[in-house]
């Protein structure tokens, strides 16, 4: 389902985590070349094991990758970045003014 969400936002993505059972394979759960260096650890469970997930996500990452845990919780996706500095670096590289303008345009009240 995370793959569908990424595709909805215009990114090509594919599920690759099922390959992890193969010996020596280090694939992330979902691969999205356009969002590199983000490495997705995808969880779809009712039980939250955030410490375990953070350890897994950080342990699986290469030194240049940014671990992001996405958890399907109560019909919505929750994104968790184990390292706040990674989050700040992403913000630093983003065009937040453009994002703000787009959100304001998309959330204008409809005329009756």
C-alpha positions in Angstrom: 0.0 0.0 0.0 2.9 2.4 0.6 3.9 1.8 -3.0 0.5 3.0 -4.1 0.8 6.1 -2.0 4.2 7.0 -3.5 2.8 6.5 -7.0 -0.2 8.7 -6.2 2.3 11.5 -5.5 4.0 10.9 -8.8 7.0 8.7 -7.8 7.8 5.4 -9.4 8.1 2.8 -6.6 8.2 -0.9 -6.2 8.0 -3.3 -3.3 11.4 -5.0 -2.8 11.4 -6.2 0.8 10.2 -9.6 0.0 13.6 -10.3 -1.5 15.2 -9.9 2.0 14.6 -13.6 2.7 17.2 -14.4 0.0 20.7 -14.9 1.4 22.8 -11.7 1.3 20.1 -9.4 0.0 19.9 -6.0 1.5 16.9 -4.5 -0.3 14.7 -1.9 1.5 11.0 -2.7 1.9 10.2 -0.3 -0.9 12.5 1.1 -3.5 11.9 4.6 -5.0 14.9 5.8 -7.0 13.6 9.4 -7.2 13.6 9.7 -3.4 17.1 8.4 -2.9 18.8 8.6 -0.3 15.7 7.8 1.7 15.4 4.1 2.7 11.9 3.0 3.6 11.1 0.6 6.4 7.4 -0.2 6.0 5.2 -1.5 8.8 1.6 -2.5 8.6 0.7 -3.7 12.1 -1.5 -2.7 15.0 1.3 -3.1 17.6 3.9 -0.3 17.7 7.5 -1.4 18.3 9.2 1.9 17.5 12.5 1.1 19.3 12.8 -2.2 17.3 11.8 -0.5 14.1 14.3 2.3 14.6 17.1 -0.2 15.3 16.2 -2.2 12.2 15.9 0.9 10.0 19.2 2.4 11.1 21.0 -1.0 11.0 20.0 -1.7 7.5 21.0 1.7 6.1 24.2 2.5 4.2 26.1 5.5 5.7 24.6 8.0 3.2 21.0 6.7 3.4 18.3 8.3 5.6 16.1 5.7 7.4 12.4 6.5 7.3 9.8 4.2 9.0 6.3 4.4 7.5 3.7 2.7 9.6 0.1 2.1 8.6 -1.8 3.0 11.7 -5.6 3.3 11.9 -6.1 3.8 8.2 -3.4 6.4 7.8 0.4 6.5 7.2 2.7 7.7 9.9 6.2 8.7 9.0 9.0 8.4 11.6 12.5 9.6 11.2 14.8 8.2 13.9 17.2 11.0 13.6 16.0 14.6 13.9 19.1 15.9 12.1 18.1 14.0 9.0 14.6 15.6 9.2 16.2 19.1 9.5 18.5 18.3 6.5 15.5 17.3 4.4 13.8 20.6 5.4 16.9 22.5 4.5 16.9 21.1 1.0 13.2 21.6 0.5 11.3 24.4 -1.1 8.9 25.0 1.8 7.6 28.3 0.4 6.3 26.6 -2.7 4.8 23.8 -0.5 3.0 26.4 1.6 1.6 28.2 -1.5 0.4 24.9 -3.0 -1.3 23.8 0.2 -3.0 27.2 0.5 -4.3 26.9 -3.1 -5.5 23.4 -2.6 -7.2 24.1 0.7 -9.1 27.3 -0.3 -12.8 27.2 0.7 -15.1 26.2 -2.2 -17.5 28.9 -3.4 -21.1 28.0 -2.8 
